[in-house]
Amino acid sequence: MVAQFVIEQPMSDEAPVSPSKQTIEIGSVTLILPIETDPKPYIRQILRMDLESITHPKARECLEFGLLDATTDEDFSSLIESFHLCRSYANAQRLFASLETDEESARVFQTVDELQWV
């Protein structure tokens, strides 16, 4: 698992109370923040530091743009996954090669029969 968000309940003998803190794991870093704290600035800072380990130039450029552009929880979730995939130069190279191949082979099919025989 690349990123994990866990909401912890305070220990109590009474009925469950609202969660008091959130735990977020990003790679080898674990954040424990009060539940009302927005984790996005912390995640952004961790990923900025992690950007130094990305050696593939195209991947690094895309991830830098993603860091500037991310605003929603979904954006940050995708960004964390992308960082995980691009940590390895070879993995980033395969990812970009497959994207380029997919763009080159993009065809528009007029009928279902045309699509069926591809």
VMD Tcl script that draws the C-alpha trace (Angstrom):
set ca {
  {0.00 0.00 0.00}
  {1.42 3.34 -1.03}
  {-0.58 5.73 1.14}
  {-2.78 4.83 4.04}
  {-5.20 7.05 5.89}
  {-6.31 5.78 9.30}
  {-8.69 7.53 11.67}
  {-8.03 6.56 15.29}
  {-10.57 6.58 18.08}
  {-9.53 7.84 21.52}
  {-9.40 5.04 24.10}
  {-12.41 5.16 26.38}
  {-14.68 2.83 28.33}
  {-17.69 4.84 27.22}
  {-19.44 4.90 23.86}
  {-17.18 5.71 20.91}
  {-16.33 9.38 20.67}
  {-15.50 11.21 17.47}
  {-12.02 10.41 16.11}
  {-9.23 12.50 17.61}
  {-6.36 12.07 15.15}
  {-5.56 10.89 11.67}
  {-2.55 8.84 10.65}
  {-1.22 9.17 7.10}
  {1.60 7.01 5.78}
  {3.51 8.18 2.70}
  {6.32 5.80 1.87}
  {8.49 5.66 4.98}
  {6.95 8.80 6.55}
  {4.02 8.61 8.99}
  {2.02 11.75 9.80}
  {-0.16 11.84 12.90}
  {-2.33 14.95 12.91}
  {-5.41 16.13 14.77}
  {-8.50 15.16 12.79}
  {-9.45 18.80 12.13}
  {-6.03 19.53 10.55}
  {-5.84 19.60 6.76}
  {-3.02 17.18 5.81}
  {-2.52 18.56 2.28}
  {0.22 21.12 3.14}
  {2.14 18.44 5.04}
  {1.78 15.93 2.21}
  {2.87 18.57 -0.31}
  {6.02 19.30 1.75}
  {6.90 15.60 2.09}
  {6.47 15.08 -1.65}
  {8.56 18.19 -2.43}
  {11.42 16.65 -0.46}
  {10.80 13.29 -2.15}
  {11.04 14.98 -5.57}
  {14.83 15.07 -5.14}
  {14.90 11.26 -5.44}
  {13.13 11.23 -8.83}
  {15.83 10.86 -11.49}
  {13.74 10.49 -14.65}
  {13.58 14.04 -16.11}
  {10.12 13.75 -17.69}
  {8.68 12.14 -14.56}
  {10.23 14.82 -12.37}
  {8.76 17.58 -14.55}
  {5.28 16.01 -14.45}
  {5.43 15.47 -10.69}
  {6.57 19.07 -10.11}
  {3.56 20.27 -12.10}
  {1.31 17.91 -10.13}
  {2.61 19.34 -6.85}
  {1.72 22.85 -7.97}
  {-1.67 21.85 -9.34}
  {-2.99 19.42 -6.67}
  {-5.90 20.73 -4.59}
  {-8.33 17.89 -3.81}
  {-7.95 14.67 -1.82}
  {-8.17 12.74 -5.10}
  {-5.37 14.86 -6.60}
  {-3.10 14.10 -3.65}
  {-3.97 10.41 -3.68}
  {-3.05 10.20 -7.38}
  {0.09 12.23 -6.81}
  {1.27 9.93 -4.01}
  {0.71 6.92 -6.28}
  {2.58 8.62 -9.14}
  {5.54 9.38 -6.87}
  {5.61 5.74 -5.84}
  {5.61 4.57 -9.47}
  {8.32 7.02 -10.58}
  {10.84 6.40 -7.79}
  {12.54 3.88 -10.04}
  {14.02 5.33 -13.24}
  {13.28 2.09 -15.12}
  {9.69 2.08 -13.92}
  {9.19 5.71 -14.96}
  {10.74 4.91 -18.35}
  {8.29 2.01 -18.87}
  {5.39 4.19 -17.80}
  {6.21 6.97 -20.27}
  {6.98 4.48 -23.07}
  {3.58 2.84 -22.61}
  {1.85 6.23 -22.63}
  {3.61 7.20 -25.87}
  {2.75 3.86 -27.48}
  {-0.87 4.26 -26.43}
  {-1.05 7.77 -27.94}
  {0.49 6.58 -31.22}
  {-1.90 3.65 -31.57}
  {-5.04 5.61 -30.71}
  {-7.66 4.90 -33.35}
  {-11.24 5.94 -33.74}
  {-13.52 3.03 -34.56}
  {-16.69 3.59 -36.53}
  {-18.40 0.31 -35.64}
  {-18.26 -2.39 -32.99}
  {-17.17 -4.87 -35.72}
  {-14.01 -2.83 -36.39}
  {-13.16 -2.84 -32.69}
  {-13.84 -6.57 -32.37}
  {-11.08 -7.57 -34.81}
  {-8.32 -5.44 -33.34}
}
mol new
graphics top color blue
foreach p $ca { graphics top sphere $p radius 0.5 }
foreach p [lrange $ca 0 end-1] q [lrange $ca 1 end] { graphics top cylinder $p $q radius 0.2 }
display resetview
